Amino acid sequence: MRVCPGDLLRREEGVVRLREAGDCWDCASCVKACPWGALALVLPVELGGRGSRLSARASPGRTRWTLRCWDGRVEEFET
């Protein structure tokens, strides 16, 4: 929860939730920090098509990103 620069995450019934989705600026800090890879950004139509999702798995010195496209394609890359 502390990784969010906007302090938008809260714990509710043992689950971390976003306070106000409209206040999130999609920095992906929470996506990269989640040790289970359970979080993803739902990309706007202009970036990925309807329903495309971007998730990440961070490790020391690198981040592996996975893009799951609306049409079933999966692309992976590292930063």
C-alpha positions as protocol buffer text, in pm:
chain_id: "A"
residue {
  index: 1
  type: MET
  ca { x: 0 y: 0 z: 0 }
}
residue {
  index: 2
  type: ARG
  ca { x: 289 y: 237 z: 73 }
}
residue {
  index: 3
  type: VAL
  ca { x: 420 y: 218 z: -283 }
}
residue {
  index: 4
  type: CYS
  ca { x: 138 y: 435 z: -424 }
}
residue {
  index: 5
  type: PRO
  ca { x: 265 y: 795 z: -462 }
}
residue {
  index: 6
  type: GLY
  ca { x: -94 y: 922 z: -449 }
}
residue {
  index: 7
  type: ASP
  ca { x: -175 y: 731 z: -128 }
}
residue {
  index: 8
  type: LEU
  ca { x: -477 y: 579 z: -306 }
}
residue {
  index: 9
  type: LEU
  ca { x: -462 y: 222 z: -173 }
}
residue {
  index: 10
  type: ARG
  ca { x: -647 y: 104 z: 138 }
}
residue {
  index: 11
  type: ARG
  ca { x: -695 y: -229 z: 313 }
}
residue {
  index: 12
  type: GLU
  ca { x: -1056 y: -347 z: 333 }
}
residue {
  index: 13
  type: GLU
  ca { x: -1150 y: -689 z: 474 }
}
residue {
  index: 14
  type: GLY
  ca { x: -794 y: -816 z: 421 }
}
residue {
  index: 15
  type: VAL
  ca { x: -784 y: -698 z: 57 }
}
residue {
  index: 16
  type: VAL
  ca { x: -604 y: -391 z: -76 }
}
residue {
  index: 17
  type: ARG
  ca { x: -832 y: -173 z: -287 }
}
residue {
  index: 18
  type: LEU
  ca { x: -804 y: 150 z: -482 }
}
residue {
  index: 19
  type: ARG
  ca { x: -977 y: 441 z: -305 }
}
residue {
  index: 20
  type: GLU
  ca { x: -1084 y: 643 z: -612 }
}
residue {
  index: 21
  type: ALA
  ca { x: -1011 y: 505 z: -957 }
}
residue {
  index: 22
  type: GLY
  ca { x: -1046 y: 852 z: -1109 }
}
residue {
  index: 23
  type: ASP
  ca { x: -758 y: 982 z: -895 }
}
residue {
  index: 24
  type: CYS
  ca { x: -515 y: 714 z: -1017 }
}
residue {
  index: 25
  type: TRP
  ca { x: -271 y: 843 z: -1281 }
}
residue {
  index: 26
  type: ASP
  ca { x: -164 y: 491 z: -1391 }
}
residue {
  index: 27
  type: CYS
  ca { x: 198 y: 520 z: -1277 }
}
residue {
  index: 28
  type: ALA
  ca { x: 205 y: 138 z: -1236 }
}
residue {
  index: 29
  type: SER
  ca { x: 400 y: 152 z: -908 }
}
residue {
  index: 30
  type: CYS
  ca { x: 154 y: -91 z: -747 }
}
residue {
  index: 31
  type: VAL
  ca { x: 160 y: -321 z: -1051 }
}
residue {
  index: 32
  type: LYS
  ca { x: 541 y: -346 z: -1039 }
}
residue {
  index: 33
  type: ALA
  ca { x: 552 y: -386 z: -660 }
}
residue {
  index: 34
  type: CYS
  ca { x: 293 y: -665 z: -627 }
}
residue {
  index: 35
  type: PRO
  ca { x: 495 y: -980 z: -543 }
}
residue {
  index: 36
  type: TRP
  ca { x: 223 y: -1207 z: -684 }
}
residue {
  index: 37
  type: GLY
  ca { x: 168 y: -1028 z: -1017 }
}
residue {
  index: 38
  type: ALA
  ca { x: -199 y: -998 z: -926 }
}
residue {
  index: 39
  type: LEU
  ca { x: -243 y: -638 z: -1042 }
}
residue {
  index: 40
  type: ALA
  ca { x: -275 y: -511 z: -1397 }
}
residue {
  index: 41
  type: LEU
  ca { x: -351 y: -188 z: -1577 }
}
residue {
  index: 42
  type: VAL
  ca { x: -650 y: -200 z: -1809 }
}
residue {
  index: 43
  type: LEU
  ca { x: -530 y: -4 z: -2110 }
}
residue {
  index: 44
  type: PRO
  ca { x: -746 y: 253 z: -2286 }
}
residue {
  index: 45
  type: VAL
  ca { x: -870 y: 167 z: -2634 }
}
residue {
  index: 46
  type: GLU
  ca { x: -620 y: 407 z: -2792 }
}
residue {
  index: 47
  type: LEU
  ca { x: -324 y: 217 z: -2643 }
}
residue {
  index: 48
  type: GLY
  ca { x: -420 y: -148 z: -2647 }
}
residue {
  index: 49
  type: GLY
  ca { x: -767 y: -202 z: -2777 }
}
residue {
  index: 50
  type: ARG
  ca { x: -1069 y: -285 z: -2570 }
}
residue {
  index: 51
  type: GLY
  ca { x: -988 y: -487 z: -2258 }
}
residue {
  index: 52
  type: SER
  ca { x: -610 y: -516 z: -2305 }
}
residue {
  index: 53
  type: ARG
  ca { x: -422 y: -556 z: -1976 }
}
residue {
  index: 54
  type: LEU
  ca { x: -63 y: -477 z: -1879 }
}
residue {
  index: 55
  type: SER
  ca { x: 91 y: -657 z: -1581 }
}
residue {
  index: 56
  type: ALA
  ca { x: 444 y: -668 z: -1442 }
}
residue {
  index: 57
  type: ARG
  ca { x: 677 y: -882 z: -1236 }
}
residue {
  index: 58
  type: ALA
  ca { x: 964 y: -686 z: -1083 }
}
residue {
  index: 59
  type: SER
  ca { x: 1295 y: -833 z: -973 }
}
residue {
  index: 60
  type: PRO
  ca { x: 1620 y: -661 z: -875 }
}
residue {
  index: 61
  type: GLY
  ca { x: 1740 y: -452 z: -1166 }
}
residue {
  index: 62
  type: ARG
  ca { x: 1462 y: -538 z: -1413 }
}
residue {
  index: 63
  type: THR
  ca { x: 1088 y: -557 z: -1468 }
}
residue {
  index: 64
  type: ARG
  ca { x: 918 y: -813 z: -1694 }
}
residue {
  index: 65
  type: TRP
  ca { x: 600 y: -674 z: -1850 }
}
residue {
  index: 66
  type: THR
  ca { x: 320 y: -885 z: -1997 }
}
residue {
  index: 67
  type: LEU
  ca { x: 65 y: -737 z: -2235 }
}
residue {
  index: 68
  type: ARG
  ca { x: -250 y: -945 z: -2278 }
}
residue {
  index: 69
  type: CYS
  ca { x: -434 y: -809 z: -2579 }
}
residue {
  index: 70
  type: TRP
  ca { x: -809 y: -816 z: -2629 }
}
residue {
  index: 71
  type: ASP
  ca { x: -765 y: -1052 z: -2924 }
}
residue {
  index: 72
  type: GLY
  ca { x: -576 y: -1314 z: -2719 }
}
residue {
  index: 73
  type: ARG
  ca { x: -221 y: -1218 z: -2818 }
}
residue {
  index: 74
  type: VAL
  ca { x: 34 y: -1209 z: -2537 }
}
residue {
  index: 75
  type: GLU
  ca { x: 352 y: -1004 z: -2563 }
}
residue {
  index: 76
  type: GLU
  ca { x: 632 y: -989 z: -2305 }
}
residue {
  index: 77
  type: PHE
  ca { x: 923 y: -749 z: -2270 }
}
residue {
  index: 78
  type: GLU
  ca { x: 1175 y: -636 z: -2007 }
}
residue {
  index: 79
  type: THR
  ca { x: 1286 y: -296 z: -1883 }
}
